[in-house]
Amino acid sequence: MENREVCHCMGVSYSDIYNAVNNLSRLEDVLDTFKQIQEATSCSTGCGGCYNEVVGLISDIINGYADPPHHHHHD
């Protein structure tokens, strides 16, 4: 999956969300995870238009359906 901007208000990209989900120590409920991702990335705190997409991405990532983004940044 290509890296793309998911939350336009906050400029949060697919890889930002993917990495944030993978940085969490526990992945339980999708909406619980969403709140943590929201705090970590500020996604879906503007207009909220990306809410469904973000929740869908988190669900896919938790369930292992989402591909890692192509662009990897190593520290």
C-alpha positions as CSV (number, residue, x, y, z in Angstrom):
1,M,0.0,0.0,0.0
2,E,1.3,3.4,-0.9
3,N,1.9,6.0,1.8
4,R,-0.8,8.6,1.6
5,E,-2.2,11.4,3.7
6,V,-5.2,10.1,5.6
7,C,-6.0,13.1,7.9
8,H,-5.7,16.2,5.8
9,C,-6.4,18.6,8.8
10,M,-3.4,17.4,10.8
11,G,-1.3,16.1,7.9
12,V,-1.3,12.5,9.3
13,S,-0.2,9.9,6.7
14,Y,-1.0,6.2,6.4
15,S,2.5,5.4,7.6
16,D,2.1,7.7,10.7
17,I,-1.0,5.7,11.7
18,Y,0.6,2.3,10.8
19,N,3.7,3.1,12.9
20,A,1.7,4.5,15.8
21,V,-0.4,1.3,15.9
22,N,2.7,-0.9,15.9
23,N,4.3,1.2,18.6
24,L,1.5,0.4,21.0
25,S,2.2,-2.3,23.5
26,R,-1.3,-3.7,23.6
27,L,-3.8,-3.9,20.8
28,E,-7.3,-4.7,22.0
29,D,-10.4,-2.9,21.0
30,V,-10.3,-0.9,17.7
31,L,-12.0,2.1,19.2
32,D,-9.7,2.0,22.3
33,T,-6.7,1.9,20.0
34,F,-8.2,4.7,17.9
35,K,-8.2,6.9,21.0
36,Q,-4.5,6.2,21.6
37,I,-3.7,6.8,17.9
38,Q,-5.7,10.0,18.1
39,E,-3.6,11.2,21.0
40,A,-0.4,10.1,19.4
41,T,-0.9,11.6,15.9
42,S,-3.8,14.1,16.4
43,C,-5.6,12.4,13.5
44,S,-9.3,13.0,13.3
45,T,-9.2,15.9,15.7
46,G,-10.0,18.5,13.0
47,C,-13.1,18.1,10.9
48,G,-13.4,14.4,11.7
49,G,-13.9,13.5,8.0
50,C,-11.2,10.8,8.1
51,Y,-12.7,9.0,11.2
52,N,-14.1,6.1,9.3
53,E,-11.0,5.6,7.3
54,V,-8.7,5.8,10.3
55,V,-10.9,3.3,12.3
56,G,-10.9,1.0,9.2
57,L,-7.1,1.2,8.9
58,I,-6.6,0.5,12.6
59,S,-8.9,-2.5,12.3
60,D,-7.0,-3.8,9.3
61,I,-3.6,-3.2,11.0
62,I,-4.6,-5.0,14.2
63,N,-6.0,-7.9,12.2
64,G,-2.9,-8.1,10.0
65,Y,-4.7,-7.2,6.8
66,A,-2.9,-3.9,6.2
67,D,0.4,-3.8,4.3
68,P,3.3,-1.8,5.7
69,P,3.8,1.5,3.9
70,H,6.5,1.4,1.2
71,H,8.5,4.3,2.6
72,H,10.4,3.3,5.7
73,H,12.2,5.8,7.8
74,H,14.9,4.3,10.1
75,D,16.3,6.5,12.9
